[in-house]
Amino acid sequence: MNFPENLEAMTEVIVARRNAAQKAIIAIEEAQRQTQTNQRITNILVKLCVSWQESDPGKNGAVYFFLGRARSERVVVREFLPEGTKICQTQKEWDNYSRTKSRHGANDQVPYWYPVVNLDAVGKDECSKCKTPQLLVEHYEQTYDSSDGDEWLKEHFVLCLDCNSTTVLKSETSNSRF
Ligand SMILES: [Zn+2]
């Protein structure tokens, strides 16, 4: 490209470069948004597989559980358990197992209070973007920890992998575990 030889041509080059820069900034911002969304969804998916292992769910960061069709109950999905994972069916089995592990250590057996269900037994509700039924998830965590008071968050949302998005259905806080 020849260097512009008059003010009009010079101005055109300036405008073109400025527009290109502006377009690149918009693309970067969009890529950043997508990166954040992908990281958020990845974190949810990872936690959906392992949150049952937490000895005090939500105390050390967010936990995520699928919800049953009744929506009030966290469930563990059989398809996402590592092969051979032992499931405690009764309190007695759990008590026996508990004695063998440290109190705050991770559970490597599924506690008896989580129903272990097949994926098709997970509750569903409509995704706000594509309007199709998608799986229900609970997000639970201690969001504030102080001597003046604590805050715990419980959120129910629809997780849609087609839209890469979550639709929050309800969100509540409490000053203690709930
Ligand atoms: Zn959707």
Residues whose N, C-alpha, C, O or C-beta is under 5 A from the ligand:
A	BS01	ZN	C127 K129 C130 C160 D162 C163
